[in-house]
Amino acid sequence: MPNWGGGNKCGACGRTVYHAEEVQCDGRSFHRCCFLCMVCRKNLDSTTVAIHDAEVYCKSCYGKKYGPKGYGYGQGAGTLNMDRGERLGIKPERPSVVTLGRPCKGRCWHR
């Protein structure tokens, strides 16, 4: 009896992958719906994939798991923060105008 459906096996689910739904990565075949990040489960493509051993990650999860760690790499108290508190209801202060200690006369642009 002939063996029908002898395509490649999916690297995630192990079922047969047909050409119309095949995504190839690192010599393995995947269904499009199975080609997901191992951590966050986002759909991946050739621009967002990062591979470690036999595991497939998106670039952001790969960086969090295997990227550099420490104070100089965006973690800890020494990192820059551009949050000005808007999400907490803090309104940014208006910049003060220096008038060199003299009171303003007439119509000033900064009022």
Residue pairs with C-beta under 8 A, 6 or more apart in sequence:
5 16
5 18
6 16
7 16
7 17
7 18
7 19
7 22
7 29
8 16
8 17
8 22
8 29
9 15
9 16
9 17
9 29
10 16
10 17
10 29
10 30
10 31
10 34
11 25
11 28
11 29
11 30
11 34
11 54
11 56
12 30
12 31
12 34
12 35
12 36
13 31
13 34
15 31
17 29
17 30
17 31
21 31
21 32
21 33
22 29
22 30
22 31
22 32
23 29
23 30
23 31
23 32
23 35
23 45
24 30
25 35
25 46
25 49
25 51
25 56
26 51
26 56
32 43
33 43
35 43
35 44
35 45
35 49
35 56
36 42
36 43
36 44
36 56
37 44
37 56
37 57
37 58
37 61
38 55
38 56
38 57
38 61
39 57
39 58
39 61
39 64
39 65
40 58
40 60
40 61
42 48
42 58
44 56
44 58
48 58
48 59
49 56
49 57
49 58
49 59
50 56
50 57
50 58
50 59
50 62
50 63
51 57
52 62
52 65
52 66
57 65
67 73
69 75
70 76
71 77
71 78
71 79
72 78
84 90
84 92
85 92
86 92
97 110
104 110
104 111
